[in-house]
Amino acid sequence: MEHLRGTLAFITAARAGSFTKAARSLELSPQAVAASIARLETALDARLFNRTTRSIALTAEGQAFLAQAEIGLAALENAAQSIRDKTLSPAGIVRGLFQALSECAVRDFDGGSQGRFSARWF
Protein backbone atom coordinates (compact mmCIF):
# COMPACT_ATOMS: atom_id res chain seq x y z
CA MET A 1 0.00 0.00 0.00
CA GLU A 2 2.88 2.36 0.73
CA HIS A 3 4.00 2.03 -2.89
CA LEU A 4 0.60 3.33 -3.99
CA ARG A 5 0.85 6.39 -1.75
CA GLY A 6 4.37 7.05 -2.93
CA THR A 7 3.43 6.52 -6.55
CA LEU A 8 0.54 8.95 -6.27
CA ALA A 9 2.82 11.52 -4.63
CA PHE A 10 5.40 10.92 -7.36
CA ILE A 11 2.90 11.34 -10.22
CA THR A 12 1.42 14.46 -8.64
CA ALA A 13 4.85 16.01 -8.06
CA ALA A 14 6.02 15.15 -11.57
CA ARG A 15 2.90 16.72 -13.09
CA ALA A 16 3.05 19.78 -10.82
CA GLY A 17 6.79 20.25 -11.14
CA SER A 18 7.24 20.74 -7.40
CA PHE A 19 6.79 18.95 -4.11
CA THR A 20 5.07 22.04 -2.66
CA LYS A 21 2.42 22.14 -5.39
CA ALA A 22 1.95 18.39 -5.13
CA ALA A 23 1.54 18.73 -1.36
CA ARG A 24 -1.18 21.35 -1.80
CA SER A 25 -2.97 19.15 -4.30
CA LEU A 26 -2.77 16.09 -2.04
CA GLU A 27 -3.50 18.11 1.13
CA LEU A 28 -0.23 17.01 2.70
CA SER A 29 2.88 18.82 3.85
CA PRO A 30 5.75 19.15 1.37
CA GLN A 31 7.86 17.12 3.82
CA ALA A 32 5.32 14.27 3.75
CA VAL A 33 5.37 14.25 -0.06
CA ALA A 34 9.18 14.28 -0.14
CA ALA A 35 9.37 11.47 2.44
CA SER A 36 6.81 9.36 0.58
CA ILE A 37 8.74 9.74 -2.67
CA ALA A 38 12.03 9.00 -0.89
CA ARG A 39 10.54 5.74 0.47
CA LEU A 40 9.35 4.86 -3.05
CA GLU A 41 12.83 5.54 -4.45
CA THR A 42 14.34 3.30 -1.76
CA ALA A 43 11.86 0.52 -2.53
CA LEU A 44 12.58 0.82 -6.27
CA ASP A 45 16.32 1.24 -5.70
CA ALA A 46 16.23 4.11 -8.19
CA ARG A 47 16.42 7.87 -8.05
CA LEU A 48 13.28 9.31 -9.69
CA PHE A 49 14.02 13.03 -9.32
CA ASN A 50 17.10 15.20 -9.46
CA ARG A 51 16.54 17.72 -6.68
CA THR A 52 17.91 21.15 -5.95
CA THR A 53 16.72 23.51 -3.26
CA ARG A 54 14.47 25.24 -5.78
CA SER A 55 13.47 22.63 -8.36
CA ILE A 56 12.93 19.01 -9.22
CA ALA A 57 13.51 17.28 -12.54
CA LEU A 58 12.77 13.72 -13.55
CA THR A 59 15.70 11.39 -14.05
CA ALA A 60 15.66 8.91 -16.94
CA GLU A 61 14.35 6.30 -14.50
CA GLY A 62 11.77 8.79 -13.27
CA GLN A 63 10.54 9.44 -16.81
CA ALA A 64 10.23 5.71 -17.49
CA PHE A 65 8.48 5.10 -14.17
CA LEU A 66 6.11 8.04 -14.74
CA ALA A 67 4.99 6.65 -18.10
CA GLN A 68 4.17 3.27 -16.56
CA ALA A 69 2.71 4.71 -13.36
CA GLU A 70 0.32 6.95 -15.31
CA ILE A 71 -0.93 3.91 -17.22
CA GLY A 72 -1.50 2.12 -13.91
CA LEU A 73 -3.25 5.14 -12.39
CA ALA A 74 -5.51 5.45 -15.45
CA ALA A 75 -6.39 1.76 -15.12
CA LEU A 76 -7.30 2.25 -11.45
CA GLU A 77 -9.40 5.32 -12.29
CA ASN A 78 -11.19 3.38 -15.07
CA ALA A 79 -11.87 0.46 -12.72
CA ALA A 80 -13.32 2.80 -10.10
CA GLN A 81 -15.45 4.57 -12.72
CA SER A 82 -16.83 1.27 -14.02
CA ILE A 83 -17.87 0.32 -10.49
CA ARG A 84 -19.47 3.74 -9.94
CA ASP A 85 -21.32 3.38 -13.25
CA LYS A 86 -22.68 -0.01 -12.19
CA THR A 87 -23.79 1.24 -8.79
CA LEU A 88 -25.55 4.23 -10.31
CA SER A 89 -27.70 2.13 -12.63
CA PRO A 90 -30.56 0.16 -11.19
CA ALA A 91 -29.98 -3.60 -11.11
CA GLY A 92 -31.77 -6.78 -10.10
CA ILE A 93 -35.18 -6.40 -8.49
CA VAL A 94 -34.87 -2.61 -8.42
CA ARG A 95 -34.12 -2.53 -12.13
CA GLY A 96 -37.09 -4.80 -12.89
CA LEU A 97 -39.41 -2.64 -10.77
CA PHE A 98 -38.07 0.50 -12.42
CA GLN A 99 -38.70 -0.97 -15.88
CA ALA A 100 -42.22 -2.08 -14.92
CA LEU A 101 -43.06 1.34 -13.51
CA SER A 102 -41.63 2.99 -16.63
CA GLU A 103 -43.85 0.81 -18.83
CA CYS A 104 -46.88 1.74 -16.71
CA ALA A 105 -46.03 5.41 -17.03
CA VAL A 106 -45.86 5.07 -20.81
CA ARG A 107 -49.21 3.28 -20.87
CA ASP A 108 -50.71 5.97 -18.61
CA PHE A 109 -49.51 8.59 -21.04
CA ASP A 110 -51.02 6.62 -23.93
CA GLY A 111 -54.26 6.09 -21.96
CA GLY A 112 -54.11 2.27 -22.18
CA SER A 113 -55.84 -0.15 -19.84
CA GLN A 114 -52.90 -0.06 -17.45
CA GLY A 115 -53.68 3.63 -16.89
CA ARG A 116 -56.64 2.83 -14.61
CA PHE A 117 -54.51 0.39 -12.57
CA SER A 118 -51.69 2.91 -12.22
CA ALA A 119 -54.05 5.71 -11.29
CA ARG A 120 -55.59 3.60 -8.55
CA TRP A 121 -52.37 2.14 -7.05
CA PHE A 122 -49.63 4.67 -7.80
Salt bridges, closest charged atoms under 4 A:
GLU2 OE1 - ARG5 NH1 3.08
GLU2 OE2 - ARG39 NE 3.06
GLU41 OE1 - ARG51 NH2 2.80
GLU70 OE2 - ARG15 NE 3.10
